[in-house]
C-alpha cells in the first residue's frame, strides 16, 4: 500500500523537483494514515528519527512555499483520466469553511455556515467533482479556497468562472456540467453557451424565460404542465417519490437566439424542480435523463461531508492562505486516490481486502470512501515506520527496477 501511494505521488509530481516529490508523498501518506489535516498528527505517522518539532516545521515551511500547485493538479487530472469518460458528469458547487474560534488566520472573511444558516468567519470554497462512469463515485477535479477579504479578490462569480475555464482546459465540451440554483445567473449561461459546453442548471423561481415569443415567469410557465413522463426516485431518506416530468422548449432573454429546454419535474418537493439545459435529442427519454443527471448532484454533498468529517478539514491549524490552499489541494488529491481505488474495487483484490479490513457494521455501502479510508487507517496503524526509508534511495540501473511504470524503486 505504501508503494502504491508513492507510485501515485510520482505520477502527480511529474516535472516537479525531487524535494517537492518527497514532500507531496509524505503529505499524502500522512493524511491517509492519520485521517487528519493536523501537521502534528501527520508528523507522528511519518515516524522519522528527527524530533517531532523539526518534522512539523519542515512540513509547515514546504506547505507554505509550494508554488507548483497548478502543475501538481494538472498531473493529478491526467493520472485519474482512466476514471473519466465522455459520459462523466462534472458537478460544480460551493461550500464554506467556518473558523469561529480563529482570529489570526490570513484573509478571514464573513461566510454563511451551510450547516446552521448563520453568519460566521471563515473561507469560501468552489469545487468540482467528476462522477466515475462505473460506480458514480465522486472524484475531486477542482478545488480552491478563497476569501472576500483577501487582496486582489474580484468576486465569487470570477472564482466560479475560473473553475469553468479549468474544466474547459481539461475536459471535453460534451461532459455535462451540473449546477444548483445558486448558479442560475446570466454570466454563467453566457460562458457555457459561448464555449458550447453542455450544461444543466437548476433555475430559480423568479427567472423569466421566452416561451412562444412571449416573456413569462418560469414558475408560471411550469404550472401549465402537469407531467408527461414518469420517474420513480428514491430520496436520501429512503422515501420513494413518483415524479412527473415535462420538457418545454424555451429561450433566455440574455440569449434570445439560443434554443434551450426547460425540464419540469414534480414530486420531489413542494415546488416543481425546474432545470434549464442545452441538451437536445429526438429521444423522448431526454427529460427523464436530464432529471436523473441533476439528481446525481447530491454526490458532491457526500464528497464535502466525507472531506470534512473523515479528515476534519475545518479544523486545520495552518495560518497563511497559501498554506490553507495547498493543504486543501493535497487533501483533494488524497481523496482522489481513494476514489481511484473505489473505482477499481471489482478489478483489484487488494482493494477488496482493504474494505474487508475496515469491518463495516452494516455491510459495504455504495459510497465506498469511508470503508476504504478506514481500511487504510487500520493497515497503516500496524506500520512501525513511515515512508522515509522508501524515499531514501534511487535506482541507478533500470534493469533492477521492480516496477516498470516507476522511475524509482523503494525498499
C-alpha positions as CSV (number, residue, x, y, z in Angstrom):
1,X,0.0,0.0,0.0
2,X,2.9,2.4,0.7
3,X,4.4,1.7,-2.7
4,X,1.0,2.3,-4.3
5,X,0.8,5.7,-2.7
6,X,4.4,6.6,-3.7
7,X,3.8,5.5,-7.4
8,X,0.6,7.6,-7.4
9,X,2.6,10.5,-5.9
10,X,5.3,10.1,-8.6
11,X,2.7,10.4,-11.3
12,X,1.2,13.6,-9.9
13,X,4.7,15.1,-9.3
14,X,5.9,14.6,-12.8
15,X,8.1,17.7,-13.7
16,X,8.5,18.8,-10.1
17,X,11.7,18.7,-8.1
18,X,12.8,15.8,-6.0
19,X,12.2,17.7,-2.7
20,X,8.7,18.6,-3.9
21,X,8.0,14.9,-4.7
22,X,9.2,13.8,-1.3
23,X,7.1,16.4,0.4
24,X,3.9,15.5,-1.6
25,X,4.5,11.8,-1.0
26,X,4.9,12.3,2.8
27,X,1.8,14.5,2.9
28,X,-0.4,12.1,1.0
29,X,0.7,9.2,3.1
30,X,0.4,11.2,6.3
31,X,-3.1,12.4,5.5
32,X,-4.3,8.9,4.6
33,X,-2.5,7.2,7.5
34,X,-3.6,9.7,10.2
35,X,-7.0,10.6,8.8
36,X,-6.3,14.2,9.8
37,X,-5.2,17.6,8.4
38,X,-3.2,18.4,11.6
39,X,0.5,18.7,10.7
40,X,1.3,17.3,14.2
41,X,-0.6,14.1,13.5
42,X,0.8,13.8,10.0
43,X,4.3,14.2,11.5
44,X,3.7,11.4,14.1
45,X,2.7,8.8,11.5
46,X,5.8,9.7,9.4
47,X,7.8,8.5,12.4
48,X,11.2,9.8,11.4
49,X,14.3,9.7,13.5
50,X,14.5,13.5,14.0
51,X,12.4,15.4,16.6
52,X,8.7,15.9,16.1
53,X,9.0,19.7,16.1
54,X,11.5,19.7,13.3
55,X,9.2,17.5,11.2
56,X,6.3,19.8,11.8
57,X,8.4,22.9,11.0
58,X,9.6,21.3,7.7
59,X,6.1,20.3,6.7
60,X,4.8,23.8,7.6
61,X,7.6,25.5,5.6
62,X,7.0,23.4,2.5
63,X,3.3,23.7,2.7
64,X,3.5,27.5,2.6
65,X,6.2,27.7,-0.1
66,X,4.8,25.0,-2.5
67,X,4.5,27.1,-5.7
68,X,3.7,24.3,-8.3
69,X,0.1,23.6,-7.1
70,X,-1.4,24.2,-10.5
71,X,1.1,21.9,-12.2
72,X,0.6,19.3,-9.5
73,X,-3.2,19.3,-10.0
74,X,-2.7,19.2,-13.8
75,X,-0.7,16.0,-13.4
76,X,-3.3,14.6,-11.0
77,X,-6.1,15.2,-13.6
78,X,-4.1,13.2,-16.1
79,X,-3.5,10.4,-13.6
80,X,-7.2,9.9,-13.0
81,X,-8.2,10.1,-16.6
82,X,-8.8,6.4,-16.5
83,X,-11.8,7.0,-14.3
84,X,-13.2,9.6,-16.7
85,X,-15.1,9.1,-19.9
86,X,-17.3,11.1,-22.3
87,X,-20.3,10.3,-20.1
88,X,-18.6,11.7,-17.0
89,X,-20.7,14.3,-15.2
90,X,-19.0,17.3,-13.7
91,X,-20.8,18.7,-10.7
92,X,-20.0,22.3,-9.7
93,X,-20.8,23.6,-6.2
94,X,-19.6,25.9,-3.5
95,X,-19.1,25.3,0.2
96,X,-17.7,27.0,3.3
97,X,-15.1,26.6,5.9
98,X,-16.0,28.1,9.2
99,X,-13.4,29.1,11.8
100,X,-15.4,30.5,14.7
101,X,-12.6,30.3,17.2
102,X,-9.8,31.7,14.9
103,X,-8.7,35.3,14.7
104,X,-5.1,35.1,13.4
105,X,-5.6,33.3,10.1
106,X,-4.8,35.2,6.9
107,X,-7.8,36.6,4.9
108,X,-10.6,35.6,7.3
109,X,-13.9,36.8,5.9
110,X,-17.6,36.6,6.6
111,X,-19.3,33.4,5.4
112,X,-22.7,31.8,5.8
113,X,-22.4,28.5,7.6
114,X,-24.3,25.9,5.5
115,X,-25.0,23.6,8.4
116,X,-26.5,26.3,10.7
117,X,-27.6,29.0,8.3
118,X,-25.9,31.6,10.5
119,X,-23.1,34.1,9.5
120,X,-19.6,33.5,10.8
121,X,-16.0,33.9,9.9
122,X,-14.0,31.6,7.6
123,X,-13.5,31.0,3.9
124,X,-15.5,30.2,0.8
125,X,-14.6,27.2,-1.5
126,X,-15.5,26.4,-5.0
127,X,-15.2,22.7,-6.1
128,X,-15.9,20.4,-9.0
129,X,-16.3,16.6,-8.7
130,X,-16.4,14.2,-11.6
131,X,-18.7,11.1,-11.2
132,X,-16.9,7.9,-12.3
133,X,-18.7,6.2,-15.2
134,X,-18.9,2.9,-13.4
135,X,-19.8,3.3,-9.8
136,X,-20.7,7.0,-9.9
137,X,-18.1,7.8,-7.2
138,X,-17.2,11.5,-6.8
139,X,-13.6,12.4,-7.5
140,X,-12.5,15.9,-6.9
141,X,-11.2,17.6,-10.1
142,X,-11.0,21.2,-9.0
143,X,-10.8,23.0,-5.6
144,X,-10.0,26.4,-4.5
145,X,-10.3,28.2,-1.2
146,X,-10.9,32.0,-1.4
147,X,-12.0,34.9,0.8
148,X,-13.6,38.2,0.0
149,X,-11.2,39.8,2.4
150,X,-8.0,38.7,0.6
151,X,-6.0,41.1,-1.5
152,X,-6.9,41.0,-5.2
153,X,-10.3,39.4,-4.7
154,X,-12.7,40.2,-7.6
155,X,-16.0,38.4,-7.0
156,X,-17.4,34.9,-6.3
157,X,-18.6,34.8,-9.9
158,X,-15.0,35.3,-11.1
159,X,-13.9,32.4,-8.9
160,X,-16.6,30.2,-10.4
161,X,-15.6,31.3,-14.0
162,X,-12.0,30.4,-13.1
163,X,-13.2,26.9,-12.2
164,X,-15.1,26.7,-15.5
165,X,-12.1,27.7,-17.5
166,X,-10.1,25.0,-15.8
167,X,-12.8,22.4,-16.8
168,X,-12.7,23.7,-20.4
169,X,-8.9,23.1,-20.4
170,X,-9.0,19.5,-19.1
171,X,-12.4,18.1,-20.1
172,X,-14.4,17.8,-23.3
173,X,-17.3,20.1,-24.1
174,X,-19.6,17.0,-24.1
175,X,-19.1,16.3,-20.4
176,X,-22.2,17.7,-18.8
177,X,-21.7,20.5,-16.2
178,X,-24.4,20.3,-13.5
179,X,-25.2,23.3,-11.3
180,X,-27.5,24.1,-8.4
181,X,-29.9,27.1,-8.5
182,X,-27.2,29.3,-6.9
183,X,-25.6,29.4,-10.3
184,X,-28.7,30.5,-12.2
185,X,-27.2,33.7,-13.4
186,X,-26.7,35.2,-16.9
187,X,-22.9,35.3,-16.6
188,X,-22.7,31.5,-16.4
189,X,-25.2,31.0,-19.3
190,X,-23.1,33.4,-21.4
191,X,-19.9,31.5,-20.7
192,X,-21.3,28.0,-21.2
193,X,-23.2,28.8,-24.4
194,X,-20.3,30.8,-25.8
195,X,-17.9,27.8,-25.3
196,X,-20.5,25.3,-26.5
197,X,-20.4,23.3,-23.3
198,X,-23.2,21.0,-22.2
199,X,-24.9,22.1,-19.0
200,X,-27.9,21.6,-16.7
201,X,-28.7,24.4,-14.3
202,X,-31.5,24.4,-11.7
203,X,-33.5,27.6,-12.2
204,X,-34.7,30.0,-9.5
205,X,-38.5,30.6,-9.4
206,X,-38.0,34.4,-10.2
207,X,-36.3,33.8,-13.6
208,X,-38.1,34.9,-16.8
209,X,-37.9,32.9,-20.0
210,X,-39.1,33.3,-23.5
211,X,-41.8,30.8,-24.5
212,X,-43.6,31.1,-27.9
213,X,-42.0,34.5,-28.4
214,X,-43.5,35.8,-25.1
215,X,-41.6,36.6,-21.9
216,X,-43.1,34.8,-18.9
217,X,-42.1,33.9,-15.4
218,X,-40.6,30.4,-15.3
219,X,-42.8,29.2,-12.3
220,X,-46.0,30.4,-14.1
221,X,-44.9,28.5,-17.2
222,X,-44.2,25.4,-15.2
223,X,-47.7,25.5,-13.7
224,X,-49.1,24.9,-17.2
225,X,-47.5,21.5,-17.5
226,X,-48.5,18.6,-15.2
227,X,-46.1,16.0,-16.4
228,X,-46.0,13.7,-19.4
229,X,-43.3,11.2,-18.3
230,X,-42.9,9.3,-15.1
231,X,-39.8,8.6,-13.0
232,X,-39.6,6.8,-9.6
233,X,-36.8,8.2,-7.5
234,X,-35.6,7.1,-4.0
235,X,-34.7,10.1,-1.9
236,X,-31.8,10.2,0.6
237,X,-34.1,9.5,3.5
238,X,-35.2,6.3,1.7
239,X,-38.7,7.5,0.7
240,X,-39.6,6.8,-2.9
241,X,-41.0,9.6,-5.0
242,X,-43.2,9.2,-8.0
243,X,-42.1,12.1,-10.3
244,X,-44.0,13.5,-13.3
245,X,-41.8,15.2,-15.8
246,X,-42.4,17.6,-18.8
247,X,-40.0,19.2,-21.2
248,X,-40.6,22.6,-22.9
249,X,-38.6,24.5,-25.5
250,X,-37.6,27.9,-24.2
251,X,-35.1,30.7,-24.7
252,X,-33.4,33.1,-22.3
253,X,-33.8,36.9,-22.5
254,X,-30.0,37.2,-22.4
255,X,-29.6,34.8,-25.3
256,X,-32.8,35.1,-27.4
257,X,-31.3,33.3,-30.4
258,X,-30.3,30.2,-28.4
259,X,-32.7,27.2,-28.3
260,X,-32.8,25.6,-24.8
261,X,-35.0,23.2,-23.0
262,X,-36.8,23.5,-19.7
263,X,-37.4,20.3,-17.8
264,X,-40.1,20.4,-15.2
265,X,-40.2,17.7,-12.5
266,X,-43.0,17.4,-9.9
267,X,-43.0,15.1,-6.9
268,X,-39.6,15.9,-5.2
269,X,-40.6,19.0,-3.3
270,X,-43.5,21.4,-2.8
271,X,-42.5,23.4,-5.8
272,X,-41.5,21.8,-9.2
273,X,-37.9,21.2,-10.0
274,X,-37.1,23.4,-13.0
275,X,-33.9,22.6,-15.0
276,X,-32.6,24.6,-17.9
277,X,-30.3,22.7,-20.3
278,X,-28.9,22.9,-23.8
279,X,-29.1,19.1,-24.2
280,X,-31.0,18.2,-27.3
281,X,-32.2,14.9,-28.6
282,X,-35.1,13.3,-30.6
283,X,-35.3,10.6,-27.9
284,X,-38.5,11.1,-25.8
285,X,-36.5,10.0,-22.7
286,X,-34.4,13.2,-22.8
287,X,-36.5,14.8,-20.0
288,X,-36.0,11.7,-17.7
289,X,-32.3,11.6,-18.5
290,X,-31.8,15.3,-17.6
291,X,-33.6,14.8,-14.3
292,X,-31.6,11.8,-13.4
293,X,-28.3,13.6,-14.2
294,X,-29.2,16.5,-12.0
295,X,-30.3,14.3,-9.1
296,X,-26.8,12.8,-9.1
297,X,-25.7,16.2,-8.0
298,X,-26.1,15.3,-4.3
299,X,-23.0,13.1,-4.7
300,X,-20.9,16.3,-4.3
301,X,-22.6,16.8,-0.9
302,X,-21.3,13.3,0.1
303,X,-17.8,14.4,-1.1
304,X,-17.8,17.5,1.0
305,X,-19.2,15.6,4.0
306,X,-16.5,13.0,3.7
307,X,-13.8,15.6,3.4
308,X,-14.9,17.5,6.5
309,X,-15.9,14.5,8.7
310,X,-13.3,11.8,7.9
311,X,-10.3,14.2,7.8
312,X,-11.7,17.0,9.9
313,X,-10.7,19.6,7.3
314,X,-12.4,22.5,9.0
315,X,-10.1,22.0,12.0
316,X,-6.8,22.7,10.1
317,X,-4.2,24.7,12.1
318,X,-2.1,26.4,9.4
319,X,-2.4,30.2,9.2
320,X,-1.4,31.5,5.8
321,X,-3.9,31.5,2.9
322,X,-1.3,29.8,0.6
323,X,-0.8,27.0,3.2
324,X,-4.6,26.6,3.5
325,X,-5.0,26.3,-0.3
326,X,-2.1,23.8,-0.6
327,X,-3.5,21.7,2.3
328,X,-6.9,21.7,0.6
329,X,-5.2,20.7,-2.7
330,X,-3.3,17.8,-1.2
331,X,-6.3,16.6,0.7
332,X,-8.3,16.6,-2.5
333,X,-5.6,14.6,-4.2
334,X,-5.5,12.1,-1.3
335,X,-9.3,11.7,-1.6
336,X,-8.8,11.3,-5.3
337,X,-6.5,8.3,-4.6
338,X,-9.4,6.8,-2.5
339,X,-11.8,7.4,-5.4
340,X,-9.4,5.8,-7.8
341,X,-9.2,2.7,-5.6
342,X,-13.0,2.6,-5.2
343,X,-13.5,2.5,-9.0
344,X,-11.1,-0.4,-9.2
345,X,-12.9,-2.4,-6.4
346,X,-14.0,-5.2,-8.7
347,X,-10.6,-5.4,-10.5
348,X,-8.1,-5.4,-7.7
349,X,-8.1,-7.9,-4.8
350,X,-6.1,-5.6,-2.6
351,X,-9.0,-3.0,-2.6
352,X,-11.4,-5.7,-1.6
353,X,-9.0,-6.7,1.3
354,X,-8.8,-3.0,2.4
355,X,-12.6,-2.8,2.5
356,X,-12.8,-6.1,4.5
357,X,-10.3,-4.8,7.0
358,X,-12.4,-1.8,7.6
359,X,-15.0,-4.1,9.3
360,X,-18.3,-2.3,8.3
361,X,-21.2,-2.9,10.7
362,X,-24.0,-2.9,8.2
363,X,-22.1,-4.1,5.1
364,X,-20.4,-2.2,2.4
365,X,-22.4,0.8,1.2
366,X,-22.5,2.2,-2.3
367,X,-20.4,5.2,-1.2
368,X,-17.1,3.3,-0.6
369,X,-14.9,6.2,0.5
370,X,-15.5,5.7,4.3
371,X,-14.8,2.0,4.1
372,X,-11.5,2.4,2.1
373,X,-10.3,5.3,4.3
374,X,-10.9,3.2,7.5
375,X,-9.2,0.2,5.9
376,X,-6.1,2.2,5.0
377,X,-6.1,3.7,8.5
378,X,-6.2,0.2,10.0
379,X,-3.4,-1.1,7.7
380,X,-1.1,1.8,8.3
381,X,-1.7,1.7,12.1
382,X,0.3,-1.5,12.2
383,X,3.3,0.0,10.5
384,X,6.4,0.6,12.6
385,X,7.8,3.4,10.4
386,X,6.6,5.9,7.8
387,X,7.8,6.2,4.2
388,X,11.2,7.8,4.8
389,X,13.2,4.7,4.1
390,X,11.3,4.0,0.9
391,X,12.0,7.5,-0.4
392,X,15.7,7.5,0.5
393,X,17.4,5.6,-2.3
394,X,17.2,6.0,-6.1
395,X,17.7,3.1,-8.5
396,X,20.8,3.5,-10.7
397,X,20.2,0.6,-13.1
398,X,16.8,0.3,-14.8
399,X,17.3,-3.5,-15.2
400,X,16.8,-4.0,-11.4
401,X,13.7,-1.8,-11.1
402,X,10.8,-3.8,-9.7
403,X,8.1,-1.6,-11.1
404,X,8.3,-0.8,-14.8
405,X,5.9,2.1,-14.5
406,X,8.1,3.9,-12.0
407,X,11.4,5.8,-12.2
408,X,12.2,4.9,-8.7
409,X,12.2,1.7,-6.6
410,X,11.7,1.8,-2.9
411,X,12.8,-0.6,-0.2
